[in-house]
Amino acid sequence: MAFMNDTHALRGTNPGLMNRMRTEFSRVRENAAKRRLFRETLNELQGLTPRELDDMGIAPGQLRDVAWTATYGK
């Protein structure tokens, strides 16, 4: 019983911790979604023929850079 009271008391006195945790979990989910998008984009680019890549002006060695830029914009 004392433990529950202490836990309840902590929840009431430290709302900043919950906000930081929510923010961190949101950031982790967003990063996971971006990683998934990067992998999907890279896989699609790797599935193109050399002719299709050439038509788009992309060298085979640039696939990771192109996928990264498309996903993260950097």
C-alpha positions in Angstrom: 0.0 0.0 0.0 2.8 2.4 0.8 4.3 1.7 -2.6 1.1 2.6 -4.4 0.9 5.8 -2.4 4.5 6.7 -3.2 4.1 5.9 -6.9 0.9 8.0 -7.0 2.6 10.9 -5.3 5.5 10.8 -7.8 3.1 10.9 -10.7 1.5 14.0 -9.4 4.8 15.8 -8.7 6.8 15.1 -11.9 4.7 15.6 -15.0 7.8 16.7 -16.9 9.1 13.1 -16.9 6.0 11.8 -18.6 6.2 14.5 -21.2 9.8 13.7 -21.9 9.0 10.0 -22.2 6.2 10.8 -24.6 8.5 13.0 -26.7 11.2 10.4 -26.7 8.8 7.6 -27.8 7.4 9.8 -30.5 11.0 10.5 -31.8 11.8 6.8 -31.7 8.6 6.0 -33.7 9.4 8.7 -36.2 13.0 7.5 -36.7 11.8 3.9 -37.2 9.3 5.1 -39.9 12.1 7.0 -41.7 14.5 4.0 -41.5 11.7 1.9 -43.0 11.1 4.4 -45.8 14.8 4.5 -46.5 15.0 0.7 -46.8 11.9 0.6 -49.1 13.3 3.4 -51.3 16.7 1.7 -51.5 15.1 -1.6 -52.3 13.0 -0.1 -55.1 16.1 1.7 -56.6 18.1 -1.5 -56.4 15.3 -3.3 -58.3 15.7 -1.0 -61.3 17.7 -2.1 -64.4 20.9 -0.3 -65.3 19.0 1.2 -68.3 16.3 2.6 -66.0 18.9 4.1 -63.7 20.7 5.6 -66.6 17.5 7.2 -67.9 17.1 8.9 -64.5 20.8 9.9 -64.5 21.6 7.8 -61.4 24.8 5.7 -61.3 24.6 2.4 -59.4 27.1 3.7 -56.8 24.7 6.6 -56.0 21.7 4.5 -54.9 22.3 4.9 -51.1 22.8 8.6 -51.5 19.7 9.1 -53.5 17.6 7.0 -51.1 19.0 8.9 -48.1 18.3 12.3 -49.7 14.8 11.2 -50.7 14.1 10.1 -47.1 16.0 12.6 -44.9 16.4 15.5 -47.3 20.1 16.0 -46.6 
